[in-house]
Amino acid sequence: MSGIRLSCGVLAAGMVAAAVACAPAAERPTGRVPVAAVASEPPEETLTPLYEQALPNLKDKTFTSAIVDFPPAARAVPHRHGEAFVYAYVLDGTMRSKLDGEPTRTYQQGENWVEEPGAHHVLTENASKTEPAKLLVIFISNTGDELKVPDPQS
């Protein structure tokens, strides 16, 4: 991750790396989980889980980290993350993001954003038509909740 500007994202990435390194090998997820795509729609993102751990000091809360890869021109469907608090850090590329009620923002490598519980994420897309983009995403969620719930109107 050379070239990434120093920010609180570096701290989060370090926490994830340490957590993954400390987990028993049998508990480390390694498979890629493709997000469903429709042939006539732009390509969608691919989520790769890194680590999931119940938080011992917060009853019924779970820490989950994942890498989300966005091919060129990829766009996620409008969605919510339930009651999860979400932290997103741009590892590579350029992302555009819009939460309901806020302006569309563009984030470069090394920048980050947060989503409050219940936020409606109406736009998440790779700003480039030719280069991939990648996010580190951290969720603090209610144990057992789905991490991404598509908007029924999308």
N, C-alpha and C positions, 0 to 999 in steps of 0.2 A: 504494500500500500504506500510505496514511496510517492512523494509529491503531494500527499494529502495535507492540507493546512491544519494546524493545530486548533482543535476546538473540543467541545465537550463530546463530540462524536468519537474522538480518539479514545477518550476514557471509556465510553460505552463499548467500543470495539475491543479494547483491552479486557474489559470485564467479561465479554462473551468468550474471548479466546481463553481466558483463564478458566472459565466455567466449563468449556468444552474439554480443555486439557485435563481437568480434574474428574470428569465424568468417566465411569467405567466404560470400556470400549463397547460393551453390549448395549449401553444406553445411548450411544451417539448415533443420531439419525444420519444416514448417508445418502438416501435416495432422493431423486429430484421429483417434485410433485407438480406436474403440469396443470395449469389452470385451463379450464375448458375454453375452446375457441370455436367460432363459427367461420366456415370457409370464406364467406363474403364480408366478414368483419376484419378490421385491422388485427394484426397478431396481438396476443395477450402475453402477460408476464408469466414467468415460471418461478415458483417459490421452492426454495431448498431449505428445509428446517436445519438449524444448527444445534439448538439446545432447548430443552424444556425442563423446568424445575418448579415444583410447588415451593412457594416462598414460606419458609418456616416461621417468619416473624409476622406474616400477614395471613390470617386464617382465610381459606378458600380463594387465595390469589395465586396465579401462576405466572412465572417469567418465561417468555418464549422469544427466541431470536431466530431470524431467518435471513437468507440472502434472496433478494428478488431480482431476477434478470429480466430486462426489457429489451427484446430485439429492436432493431431499427423500426421506427414508426409504431411501436407497440403501445397499446392503450388498455388500461384496466377498465372494466365496467364500473359505473357508479356504484358505490358500496358504503357500508358502515362496518365498524369493527366492534359492534355491540357496545358493551360497557368498558371496553379495553382502553387504556391509555397507550398511545402509540408514539414511538420515536422513530423517525426515518432519517438516515444518513446516506448521502450520495457518495458511493465508493468510486464509481466511474461514470463518465458521461454527463448529460444534462437532462434534468427532469422538469416537467411542468406539473404543477399541482394546484388544485382549487378545492377549498372546503366551502360548503354552503354558507353564503353570507359574506364571504371574503373575496378579494380579487385573485385572479390567477397569478401565480408566482412561478418564476423560473429559478431552479437551484442547480448550481454547478458542483463538480467534484469537491468534496470537503465541506459542503453546506448541509444544513439539516432543518427539519421542522418537527413539530409535535401536533398530535391530534387529541383533543380532549375526548373523554368518554361520550359516546353517542353521536360524535361528529359525522356529518354526511360528506363523504369524499366524492365530489361530483366529477373531478378530473384528475387522473394520474396518467401521465404519458411520457414516453421518451421524446424529447424535443427534436432529436435527430432522425432523419429519414435514412441515414447511411451508417451510423455508428451505434453500437449497443450501449445500454446504460445499466447500472447495477446499484441496488440499495441494500444497506443493512437495516433491517427493521426489527425493533424490539417492542414487544407487547407485554403489558402488565394487565392480565385479564382475570375475570372470574373463572375459577377452575371448572373445566368442562364446556365453556362457551366456545362457539365457533369463532375463529379469528377474522373471517371475512364473510359478510352477508350481503349478496348483491341486492341492489335497490330493485324492488318489484316493478317499477316503471321503466327500467332500462331494457 
